[in-house]
């Protein structure tokens, strides 16, 4: 199986700023501060890291070093316009390296908003919205727990290309009517959401936003903190998150490296799945089936010494993610990507050829 591997790193920084282009009464025009998070993901040429398997650690160190001029600073003294987008563009220049290829750069100014500079250089802005709703899935087999009326604290991320006039205020304005309709509601009672799966919700929201927001690029629905669906106007993808508490030693790390010592991580493992929408069930794959079918492999990884797994060349994050994808597809053929993070935002993203990491 041909795969594509990207490496990811994240690092925080604290800074103050005033944003231009707003009315004087706008809160962002006043001097204020954030605990920012910067993120990068990219392909890495062989030999860039100090040893095979050291890519994640070196990328995170490189990102943290690039952020030093911004940390605990007044950003207006560093950038003429310190918006999230312009910080991302500045960071892309600092990290530019032929060995890293095209990079995706993210800057989150809070947990509910941020900017993304994709690998093609297109800027996007996103906002996270939360609503409390009840629902049931009417077409599931008898006895399926989702057939009972229940509820979730749903979260939705609306992402749009940062075209003229598209900013966080614009996202809030187009989202407001949907917030009013969805918050403290029974979703089954809304026209078009009689079968409110995560997939159906993502496309329902897309249809209602796209006319007012032509630059809409992605709608992501979190049904729970660990699973959800996204829709880009053409296809659905779902994901399921799990955590692994596992030990490891990296065989290819040089003598004296801490990575050769026995250590461990609480990994976040994200399984990405794509399949045609089942017109009756309203989903691509049942989240419960994903968990059940992946469970034997999960048990082989969780609370285990990963370096003792037979047939695994090494247990660095990228190699392990590649191995998980290859092993899991036997029981989950819809699986087309695996993200594995050893710490928050730092890890590897592996996708089957043709899929998007």
Buried (B, 14 or more C-beta within 10 A) or exposed (E): EEBBBBBBBBBBBEBBBBBEEBEEEEEBBEEEEBEBBBBBBBBBEEEBBBBBBBBBBBBBEBBBEBBEEBEEBBBBEBBEBBBBBBBBBBBBEBBEEEEBEEBBBBBBBBEBBBBBBBBEEEBBBBBBBEBEBBBBBEBBEEEEEBBEEEEBEBBBBBBBBBBEEBBBEBBBEBBEEBEEBBEEBBBBEBEEBEBBBBBBBBBBBBEBBBEEBEBBBBBBBBBBEBBBBBBBEEEBBBBBBBBBEBBBBBBBBEEEBEBBEEEBBEBBBBBBBBBEBBEEBBBBBBBBBBBEBBEEBBEEBBEBEBBEBEEBEBBBBBBBBBBBBBBBBEBBEBBBBBBBBBBEBBBBBBBBEEBEB
